[in-house]
Amino acid sequence: MKTEVIKVEHESDEGILKAAELLKKGGVVAIPTETVYGLAANAFDEKAVAKIFEAKGRPSDNPLIVHISELSQWDALVESVPENAMKLAKAFWPGPLTIILKKSNLIPLRTSGGLDTVGVRMPLHPIARAIISAAGVPLAAPSANISGKPSPTSAKHCEKDLDGRVPLIIDSGDCSVGVESTVITLAGEVPRVLRPGGISVEMLTEVLGEVEVDSAVFEKLADGAVAASPGMKYKHYSPSAKVTIVKGSFEKFRDFVEGMEKESTVALVFDGEGRELSVPFIEYGKAHDGLSQAHGIFDALRKVDETGAKNCFARFPEKDGVGLAVFNRLVRAAAFSIIEL
C-alpha cells in the first residue's frame, strides 16, 4: 500500500474531502487532533474498524474512543446522557476529555472492545472536526502508531510507524496538548478517571464534586482485569530502549546516571538540566510544568531510540495537574520500573 501525506491547514482544504471520501468507503485515515494523531475509521462499520486494529497491531480487547463533531451526535451513541455527563461536555467540549457511558446498539462490540460501554469525545482541533463532519459519521480513532509504541504528535511520527499500512495521513502540524485525552467513566456510581490527560482531576472535581482516580492510573492493571479504557494496559508508549524512572533530586539523579556506561545510556531530563550531564540526554519539558512536559514527552520517547541507547533513565515528574498524565505515560513506558534514590 502506498501512503499519501497531505498537508491541511484550513477547514476548506481539499485534503478534508479526500479523507472523508476514504472514510465513507470504509478506509482508515490518520488525522490530527489536539491530543495526538488518531487513526480514524467509521465507528459504525465493523470492517472499517477492523482495519484500525490490523494497521496498528492492536489487541482486539482494547476499546476505541469515538469522536464526534457536534453535541447532537452524542445521543445516538449511548443509552442516555445523564446530568453529570452534560455538565462535563459543557465545561470541556470541544477538548481533550473522553466520557464513558453505556453504549447504544449502534456501536459495534468491535469498536467498544467487547464492552457494553463506549468512550466519546469532541476534539478541539478544527481539522479533526471538519473531517468528522465531512465524513458524516462518528469516527473511532485510537493513536495513529504501532500499538505499544510512543503515541504520535506529528505527521512524521505517523509516517514512521504506518507508512505502507494506511492509505492517507493528514498533516496539520504538531499536536498542541501532546498526550491522549483524559478518560472518565460515568458508568458506575462515582465518576472515575481511568486515564489522566490534558483535563486534570482537579478540573473535573471542580465541575462534578466527587471524582475517583482508578488505581490502574498508578499501578499495573491486575492480571485478568478488563481494560475499560485505552492506555490501561501494562506496558504502553514504549521505545525499544529499557526505560527506568528515577525518583530523587536532580543532584542524586546526575550522580546516578554519571555512573552508567555512556555509550548505551540516555537521560530524559527537564529543560536546562542536560548541560550538567556528561551522558547523552533529551529534555522533555520544564520542571514543575506538566503542560510543557505533556507537550514534549512522546517526541522525547521517540528520540530515545534515535540515540541507539539501550537504557533510558527518566526524571520523575510531579503527579499533580497535567503532571499526572505525564507520570502515567512514563510509568507505562517504563513497565512500572522506578528507582528511588
C-alpha positions, 0 to 999 in steps of 0.5 A: 500500500502506498501512503499519501501525506497531505498537508491541511491547514484550513477547514476548506482544504481539499485534503478534508474531502479526500479523507472523508471520501476514504472514510465513507468507503470504509478506509482508515485515515490518520488525522490530527487532533489536539491530543495526538494523531488518531487513526480514524475509521467509521465507528459504525462499520465493523470492517472499517474498524477492523482495519484500525486494529490490523494497521496498528497491531492492536489487541482486539480487547482494547476499546476505541474512543469515538469522536464526534463533531457536534453535541447532537451526535452524542445521543445516538451513541449511548443509552442516555446522557445523564446530568453529570455527563452534560455538565462535563461536555459543557465545561470541556467540549470541544477538548481533550476529555473522553466520557464513558457511558453505556453504549447504544446498539449502534456501536459495534462490540468491535469498536467498544472492545467487547464492552457494553460501554463506549468512550466519546469525545469532541476534539478541539482541533478544527481539522479533526472536526471538519473531517468528522463532519465531512465524513458524516459519521462518528469516527473511532480513532485510537493513536495513529502508531504501532500499538505499544509504541510512543503515541504520535504528535506529528505527521512524521511520527505517523509516517514512521510507524504506518507508512505502507499500512494506511492509505492517507495521513493528514498533516496539520502540524504538531499536536498542541496538548501532546498526550491522549485525552483524559478518560472518565467513566460515568458508568458506575456510581462515582465518576472515575478517571481511568486515564489522566490527560490534558483535563486534570482531576482537579478540573473535573472535581471542580465541575462534578464534586466527587471524582475517583482516580482508578488505581490502574492510573498508578499501578499495573492493571491486575492480571485478568482485569478488563481494560475499560479504557485505552492506555490501561494496559501494562506496558504502553508508549514504549521505545525499544530502549529499557526505560527506568524512572528515577525518583530523587533530586536532580543532584542524586539523579546526575550522580546516578546516571554519571555512573552508567556506561555512556555509550548505551545510556540516555537521560530524559531530563527537564529543560536546562538540566542536560548541560550538567550531564556528561551522558547523552540526554533529551529534555522533555519539558520544564520542571514543575510544568506538566503542560510543557512536559505533556507537550514534549514527552512522546517526541522525547520517547521517540528520540530515545531510540534515535540515540541507539541507547539501550537504557533510558533513565527518566526524571520523575515528574510531579503527579499533580495537574497535567503532571499526572498524565505525564507520570502515567505515560512514563510509568507505562513506558517504563513497565512500572520500573522506578528507582528511588534514590 
